[in-house]
């Protein structure tokens, strides 16, 4: 499961009709977005780990297919996506280059392309692979995405 925003406190689950309105508005906004930046908090619950892994940083997007994830936690890590080229820098490791293969399984490239999918094609790729739960907490909408068909041994968010 991936939560795109995790404010403190409990949220109230949106009814299906309200959820559908939010998704339609989100898709329309994403279709019109040419640049975007935001704080990022990613929580991954991985099989075999007792506690979730939390990463924080900033996300930068430029249409049509450029994305940067710069992490402050863990420090000195970033991901750059330009089209099908994916560059991954982990602390104290050499820069890695991957090519995304849309015909293969999601794999390493698919995990990173997930974020780019949020901005492309009205996020329809994301909604095809994930169920979205939306809750309202004060003035924030919290979107939690859960894979529709989780793959065994997958590190997919």
N, C-alpha and C positions, 0 to 999 in steps of 0.2 A: 504494500500500500504506500502511496506517496501522498502526503498532505502538502498542498502548495502554500498554505499559510497556517500557522499554529499559534493563535493568540491565546492568552491565558483565560481560564474560565471555561465553563461548559456552554456549548452552543445549542440552539434550537434547530432541529431538522426541518428543512423547508418541505412543504407539501409538494407532491409531484407536479401540479400545475404551475406553482411558483418556480420550481426547479427548472421546468421546461422553458419558462420565460427567461430566466437567468442564462441558460445555455444558449438560447437563440440570440440574446443580446451580446453574449460573449463571442459567439461565432461571427456576428456582424462586425463587432469591434475588431476582432482579430483580422478579418478580411481587409479592413481599412488601415491597419497598423503598418507604418513603414519603419519606425524606430521605436525602441522601448528599452527601458532599464528599470530594474527593481531589485530590492533586497531579496535574498533567497535563503530559505531554510528548508532543507531536504531531510526527511527522516526515513531511513530504510530499516525495515524489519526483516533481517536476513535469517534464513534457516540455519540453525546451528549456533547462533549468537543469542545469548540471554537478553542483552540490552540492545535497543535500536542504535543505529549509527546515525549521528546528527552532523550534517555539514552546513555551514553558513557562508554567505558571500554575496556577490552581486551577479546579476544576469544582464547581459546586453544583447540586443537583437537589432539587426538591420536587414530589411527586406532586400532580396527575396529569401536568401539562404545563408546569412552570416550570424553567428552566435558566439558569444564568449561567456563562460562561467568562470569567474575569478573568486576563489575561495579564500576566506579569512580563517576558517576552521574546517579542515586542516589548513595551516598556513602554507604559502608558497606553492599552491596547486592551482592549475587552471586548465580549461578545455577551450579550444577554438574549433569552430565548425565553419567551413566555407564550402558550401555545396556538399559533395560527397567526401571531402577531405576532413579528417578529424585529427587534431593534434592534442595530445594529452601530456601534461607536465605534472608529475608527482614530485614532492619534496625529495631532494637528494637522489633523483633518478634521471636518466637521460630522457629527452623529449621523445615521445612515441608518435608515430604517424600511422593512421588506419584509413582504409577506404570503406565507406558504407556500401554494402551489397544488399539492395532491397529484395533480391530474390532469395537470399539466404535467411537464416533465422536472425532474430534481432541482435543477438550477440553484443559485443563491445560497442560497435557502431550504433546499434539500435538503442542502447541505453542512453547514449548521448543525443541521438537524433530525436528521442522522445521530447526533449525540450524544444527543439526546432519545430516539431510537429504541432506544438501548441499554437504556433503563429502561422502555419501554412494550411491552405485548403480549409479555412474556417475551423480548424482543429478537428476535422472529421476523422483524420487518422487516429488521433488520440481517443476519441469517443468510440471508434470501432474496436479498439483493443482494451479499453478501460471502462468500468462502471463508475459514474461520478455521483458522489454523495455531497450535498451542499448543506451547510448549516450556517445560521446567522448568529454571530456573537457581537452584541452591541452594533457598531457600524461596519463590521467586517463580514464578508462572506468567506467561509472556509471551504475549500474544495478538496475532497479526498478522493483519490483515484485508486481503484483496486483492479488488478488485471482480471479480465474476463476468463482467460484460460492460462493460469500460471504454468510456466514450464518447469519441470523438475530440475533442480540444481541451477536454476536461473538466478542471476543477480539483477534481473530486471526490476526497476522501481515499481 
